[in-house]
Amino acid sequence: MTAHHDLFQSLEGFPIELQKIYQKSFTSRKGLTYGLIRTAEGKKLVVWGENDAVLADPFQGKCYPHTSTLKICDLSPPNAICLMELFPYTKPVSLREHKITIGTGDRLGVATPGHIRAVQKFGVRPVLAQQSVRENTQTGRSFEEVVSDAAWAVFQENYQDGYGADGDHLKSLQEIKNALDAAVSMITLDLSEKLNPEASDYPKDQLDRRFKEEIDKGDAEVLLHLFLDKEFRFKGRHGEFSIRFDEESAKRNILLFHKAIDFTEEAYQFIFSRFGNRHVVDFEISVDETPFPTTPENHLFFIIALSHRGVKIDALAPRFIGEFQKAIDYLGNLADFRRQFYQHVLIAKDYGNYKISIHSGSDKFSAFPPMGELAEGGLHLKTAGTSWLEAVRLIASVSPSLYREMHRWALSKFGEASKLYHVTTDLNRIPKLEELQDQELPTLLDQDDSRQLLHITYGYLLNAKDGRGKYLFKDKLYQILSQYEEDYWSFLERHIGKHLNSLGVEKNPPSSPFF
């Protein structure tokens, strides 16, 4: 507290409106004190100490000479690079060795402290920076800004146990390069555009013809040899099963995956040649955004074919049976889901011990218990939109008028937004705004249809402008989230904690160093 008192004293007489000191962030290195404060212009880094040392410090900012020197710096991506060099715990790292991980997807760049406070209570490691190109386009952010925001939040909370940064749903080598240039520690390769789903329905004569036309004879011989006349048996604590491929099923899988296999190998070599073939970036494959579920047979074929090419993965995101729609609970038969999820788990355990990754994992509370129980080889749960919805919940709680405006705009844009997502939203089931009192508005964040409405229109809400080019909602939203940041982080701590509780993740004991 003495250091903070001295800081207040040092700021007297300077043109700085000090609003808040983030006490956890304050630390010393090489005779200088570093920490985060909030001013009227937003959060800033202060560097405080003797004149010569402050002037030599690499952070870019404005110096205020006094009895000692104070430098105030923006939380910019260039300064985040300096931060990660000076405080290595603020740099993203591989989380391969951790069995349970959770991606928390901070779309707005202000949610991460709440995410950290949630995961600190559990035996889990977070991927705090997790954005796709589509998400960055809708929020107007870059990978550099996403990683920078996460690093500053880690520094603010003094979280030193390691976090990841995920370039999510990347579809090209250029997108991978952009993410790696921003210091992500995880690449999620989206193969949805490299698959041939029609192969599953080809008539037999068309299947044979397309196979002969599209598949190199040498590749065909190798792949058929890997699978024909072989039985693949799996056994675990909850039962056993086996998979056999006949010639027809092998050909269908080859036609389904052959372009995806080639691209995965190309991406894998691109990533790891960049690091001298050191496996320092977690490599996840996503096949969840496809028009059909990933069967255990599909999964097994794909991973064996990748292994034959020398490709090692850290996680695979299948498309599961049932519905993993945005922002709501699992839709489908839980017994069927449990059975097939268990089969995916055993395949992953036997063929590389990689994690099963759950995309669109927010709020799937009925499916979480079997996931947590069965995920022997590891589990990665991806959430994102649910934290945006907690921000909207806060808006509904503290600024009903703004919420009503946002809700009406979301209704007007739902038709456009629903073309980008698979949802079963029925707008007729959403209570009418005019029938709700202000204090009832937050309950809309507990109703499935209104949750999906507000989830899939987030980009439209953030980018909406009036005739003069002024944002309709974005600036007001950020202003409220800043003013009520502790409330927002409390919402997130509770909500993400509910996810981890439902998964059955072990809690850290009270004597843990996290506390």
Secondary structure, 3 states (H helix, E strand, C coil): CHHHHHHHHHHCCCCCCEEEEEEEEEEEECCEEEEEEEECCEEEEEEEECHHHHHHCCCCCEEEECCCEEEEEECCHHHHHHHHHHCHHHCCCCCCCCCEEEECCCCCCCCHHHHHHHHCCECCEEEEEEEEHHHHHHHCCCHHHHHHHHHHHHHHHCCCCCCEEEEEEECCHHHHHHHHHCCCCEEEEECCCCCCHHHHHCCHHHHHHHHHHHCCHHHHHHHHHHHECCEEEEEECCEEEEEEECHHHHHHHHHHHHHHHHHHHHHHHHHHHHCCCCCCCEEEEECCCCCCCCCHHHHHHHHHHHHHCCCCCCEEECCCCCECCCCCCCECCHHHHHHHHHHHHHHHHHCCCCEEEECCCCCCCCCHHHHHHHCCCCEEEECCHHHHHHHHHHHHHHCHHHHHHHHHHHHHHHHHHCCCCCCCCCHHHCCCHHHCCHHHHHHHHHCHHHHHHHHHCHHHHHHCECCCCCECCHHHHHHHHHHCHHHHHHHHHHHHHHHHHHHCCCECCCCCCCC
